[in-house]
């Protein structure tokens, strides 16, 4: 079955052994668990003893944890009983600075029409246009890596996703770092356990809205293009969003930025970490590059870039013998579902030839399944294809540092050195 391991550098005090705590006192929403890697042990206990678990008291209030793969699927595909309306993270929105509507935090029909408006930018026909752009960017980044020690996160993971986001939004590449700044600000929130200056966060998001408002007006007056802004500005269901509800426009832009940033960025970093810790898997990929697509799925399973999604019960529901009351928070822990040994054999092992790696739960299921999953996978696949052409090894030189956040399963730093062919 395999054992969970503590990975990454801990920030602060050690997290207690979950088996030393009364079951009803376990609170898996604490951000510290994720920065230390201790969350793996906590979720293992919940899957074993209380796969539908009620935490009566946390910094976010009471909530239910859904930790097994099949149960997460049951909740994620039932938007009638478990709603996304207004909020998809564990904590409630408590201030105007956090209240930013977006289609992922909406139910049909609003969700469906707004998602459909932006989707053509990342659908299959457009991927053929984007593939050579991605490859050119990857090659440029890898060819210019330092010879000595450097941090993979900003140098490769963040740089590649920033360039791709600028392309998807149709903005100049010299604005790409602003996209990352806006993305990072949006996922720092009291609602996910982060200690953040909310006034500063609000100011950053208003800067984002101001920039894109001008573009939205300009693109509306030009012929339609295949970038996110133009698509929203021309679609009949979203073309009046700026005039009617500018915060909703901001929310949807932030959603598209975060969706294009965190999943890919943290899977790239996580892949480097796992290949360094599992040299046999690296050897498999070197020997057989045709494994890369499956390896990408395994990286995304293992990393689980977004740790949870929250739903709110629309009525009293009898779920697996538990009564979930109308209005209760129901948190699907994707990061736990991807370690469920009822679904994945030896789930704590990183295996690039895993037969069912593609069945990971990282993209969600149902109507909210990740819209940009294909372009994320394409970026990862191209990156590793180009890596194999240039490097015999990517060495992790210092203990990696995890992000302290219960929503984004990220890496703040992965110090590396490349060994060229």
Secondary structure, 3 states (H helix, E strand, C coil): CCCCCCCCECCCCCCCCHHHCCHHHCCCCCHHHHHHCCHHHHHHHHHHHCCEEEECCCCCCCEEEECCHHHHHHHHCCCCCEECCCCCCCCCCCCCCCCCCCHHHCCCCHHHHHHHHHHHHHCHHHHHHHHHHHHHHHHHHHHCCCCCCEEHHHHHHHHHHHHHHHHHHCCCHHHHHHHHHHHHHHHCCHHHCCCCCHHHHHHHHHHHHHHHHHHHHHHHCCCCCCCHHHHHHHCCCCCCHHHHCHHHHHHHHHHHHHHHHHHHHHHHHHHHHHHHHCHHHHHHHHHCHHHHHHHHHHHHHHHCCECEEEEEECCCEEECCEEECCCCEEEEEHHHHCCCCCCCCCCCCCCCCCCCHHHCCCCCCHHHCCCCHHHHHHHHHHHHHHHHHHEEEEEECCCCEECCCCCECCEEECEEEEEEC
